[in-house]
């Protein structure tokens, strides 16, 4: 790979796919997701635009799979995007649903970030971006677990930022509102942000000068819900 490397998790669809496509102009992309078919389609799309993308089929909730996918990776950028949400009343939420959300949305941050952060610290440069949510500072009915994981993301990113900034490594969190993807569901999605809107926000965070850190960004639609 000739350009700096950007690792993007959950890159096969939605926001992650848009981020991978957006960053491919300036970075060689390493795309992680569970679906080989969708990752292969992403690789073709990026290559058709003159970019480079390597697919890594892995479940971010599986520490061994993450280690295998990112072993020896010298990434300049990491975008922790992978996430899931099961929105239902707490008393209807199964333990498996709860554990899966915690594993993907929060626990995976340990394994993925731990795999690439030491090289950034050694190089004294790098940028870790986490895709959070406005749910990370608010609450809603049916979000007892999902919102809790996003609150945890906020604590994780701020603590990590304070730990590694003296080593020249930036840590940022991008918190979108409603985005028109299969994740959020619903039939009327015209009023929501697009995945490309979120990808543009990530690119703006990464484009800050070396001495500037844009740590927390909230992005919302200006179109009211009808």
TARA-V963452 format. One line per field, one symbol per residue. burial: + if it has 24 or more other ideal C-beta (glycine too) atoms within 12 Angstrom, else -. A space follows every 10 residues. Layout:
burial=???
This chain:
burial=---+++++++ ++++++++++ ++++-+++++ +++++--++- -++-++---- ++++++++++ +----+--++ --++++++++ +++++++--- ------++-+ +++++++++- +++++++-++ +----+++++ ++++++---- --++++++++ ++++-+++-+ +--++---++ ++++++++++ +-++------ -+++++++++ +++-++---- --+++++++- ------
